[in-house]
């Protein structure tokens, strides 16, 4: 059966090769699922000598995914790339508000919405609208919302209930400024560990949607 599906996949890729090439050239980044499936099917068809490159993040995920031997490894890898999406989207937001938003004050999320506050008004975007505005994929935007919600509600898991003034993402790091003006810096691995520790809350976009619906119902 595996051989049959492999043959079908190879045939589909052969007939849609030009569309696949164009799609990957035009997209800012390849989703991890697209990267894995395309990586796998093209290996069947062409071996390892690709005529085009997948996005570095998507291909990196695909290559690491193939090396996972246990379910725990796969889940940890997913968390790593979710946090990677968070850094990327956070930086995109910072670039957008600094160049496109007059009178900017701050940005935040409201479960499934991105909010941007200015001196005169508040702009609200769902994941689809925000992804277009920021030039990121919808899956990246959803991952961003999930990770930001986790951080917003569980910073104590990182700083042991110490008082802080504010926190934000700088590059690929989380920087928390305490009320004594000192800074604590956390890496991707720290955020992944926090998400695993608080997994019982339910860190998926669908969980955020359910929470938002429950709030509306109340």
Secondary structure in CASP SS format (residue, H / E / C, confidence):
PFRMAT SS
TARGET T0000
AUTHOR 0000-0000-0000
METHOD secondary structure of the structure
MODEL  1
X C 1.00
X H 1.00
X H 1.00
X H 1.00
X H 1.00
X H 1.00
X H 1.00
X H 1.00
X H 1.00
X H 1.00
X H 1.00
X H 1.00
X H 1.00
X H 1.00
X H 1.00
X C 1.00
X H 1.00
X H 1.00
X H 1.00
X H 1.00
X H 1.00
X H 1.00
X H 1.00
X H 1.00
X H 1.00
X H 1.00
X C 1.00
X C 1.00
X C 1.00
X C 1.00
X C 1.00
X H 1.00
X H 1.00
X H 1.00
X H 1.00
X H 1.00
X H 1.00
X H 1.00
X H 1.00
X H 1.00
X H 1.00
X H 1.00
X H 1.00
X H 1.00
X H 1.00
X H 1.00
X C 1.00
X C 1.00
X C 1.00
X C 1.00
X C 1.00
X C 1.00
X C 1.00
X C 1.00
X C 1.00
X H 1.00
X H 1.00
X H 1.00
X H 1.00
X H 1.00
X H 1.00
X H 1.00
X H 1.00
X H 1.00
X H 1.00
X H 1.00
X H 1.00
X C 1.00
X C 1.00
X C 1.00
X H 1.00
X H 1.00
X H 1.00
X H 1.00
X H 1.00
X H 1.00
X H 1.00
X H 1.00
X H 1.00
X H 1.00
X H 1.00
X H 1.00
X H 1.00
X H 1.00
X H 1.00
X H 1.00
X H 1.00
X H 1.00
X H 1.00
X H 1.00
X H 1.00
X H 1.00
X H 1.00
X H 1.00
X H 1.00
X H 1.00
X H 1.00
X H 1.00
X H 1.00
X H 1.00
X C 1.00
X C 1.00
X C 1.00
X E 1.00
X E 1.00
X E 1.00
X E 1.00
X E 1.00
X E 1.00
X E 1.00
X C 1.00
X C 1.00
X E 1.00
X E 1.00
X E 1.00
X E 1.00
X E 1.00
X E 1.00
X C 1.00
X C 1.00
X C 1.00
X E 1.00
X E 1.00
X E 1.00
X E 1.00
X E 1.00
X H 1.00
X H 1.00
X H 1.00
X H 1.00
X H 1.00
X H 1.00
X H 1.00
X H 1.00
X C 1.00
X C 1.00
X C 1.00
X H 1.00
X H 1.00
X H 1.00
X H 1.00
X H 1.00
X H 1.00
X H 1.00
X H 1.00
X H 1.00
X H 1.00
X H 1.00
X H 1.00
X H 1.00
X H 1.00
X H 1.00
X H 1.00
X H 1.00
X C 1.00
X H 1.00
X H 1.00
X H 1.00
X H 1.00
X C 1.00
X C 1.00
X C 1.00
X C 1.00
X E 1.00
X E 1.00
X E 1.00
X E 1.00
X E 1.00
X E 1.00
X E 1.00
X C 1.00
X C 1.00
X E 1.00
X E 1.00
X E 1.00
X E 1.00
X E 1.00
X E 1.00
X C 1.00
X C 1.00
X C 1.00
X C 1.00
X E 1.00
X E 1.00
X E 1.00
X E 1.00
X C 1.00
X H 1.00
X H 1.00
X H 1.00
X H 1.00
X H 1.00
X H 1.00
X H 1.00
X H 1.00
X H 1.00
X H 1.00
X C 1.00
X H 1.00
X H 1.00
X H 1.00
X C 1.00
X C 1.00
X C 1.00
X H 1.00
X H 1.00
X H 1.00
X H 1.00
X H 1.00
X H 1.00
X H 1.00
X H 1.00
X H 1.00
X H 1.00
X H 1.00
X H 1.00
X H 1.00
X C 1.00
END
